[in-house]
């Protein structure tokens, strides 16, 4: 039975990748996500049983991280298949890899080739968070728990690694593959709107109730991240990757260390519903601030 399933899986993937070549953009997108899902199912089903989780049930952060790790670990394989079948380089999807005669590990080469723009995006994201949370602090909408500052020492690097991984994979998917493929035959506007919309809706897979109020913010976040790729001279995803990772890192560190407490009496319209920044004016202003900075970079 297992051998039959593996043979069926192999044939399905081969046929799917063959169909991928020369297909319209919407078919390429559909095949990409279908193949990704087919590959993930043999991992997801045992994990669901092991973690005692059922679809549409709330996920704890730990369980969500396990599912994300299993799902995102397959992206390089599917992306490699897409580039191999179409005969294109990873540069088409916003990736850049410099090969040297005596190469360091591939991951070091990969990060090194885009390291500068990743770092710039990361710093810009952290700067935006500092500005917005400073405004919220002055408005009395958040209270800082300075006594818990020591809690951050052991979490900064692990959360940085997770943020870099999640931010990078999601940028490869949405601002890399999806945006590039749609732009090839649907144009810049359609590619930007559709990739940003799908990026926002994808968050409903894991959490529905908490994500719904954040959908407009997630959509605008997608637009800003497209702008980040667009203004990068070689149009790699490095700047968008850094921005995305910086936001994840900053917010996760604050939440995990419990460094601040939101006011429950006032200010939720600004700080965000139930402490979710993208569900409030503050988070949207942070995105607008970032977009304006990126726009000025593009103009000059």
Buried (B, 14 or more C-beta within 10 A) or exposed (E): EEEEEEEEBEEBBEEBBEBBEEBEBEEBBBBBBBBBEBBBEBBBEEBBEEBEBEEEEEBEEEBBEBBBBBBBBBBEEBBEBBBEBBEEEBBBBBBBBEEEEEEEEEEEBBBBBBEEBBBBBBEBBBBBBEBBBEBBEEBEBBEEEEEEEEBBEEBEEEBBEBBBBBBBBBBBBBBBBBBBBBBEEBEEEEBBBBBBBBBBEBBBEBEEEBBEBBBEBBBBBBBBBBBBBBBBEEBBBBBBBBBBBBBBBBBBBBEBBEBBEBBEEEBBEBBBBEBBBBBBBBBBBBBBBBBEBBEEBEEE
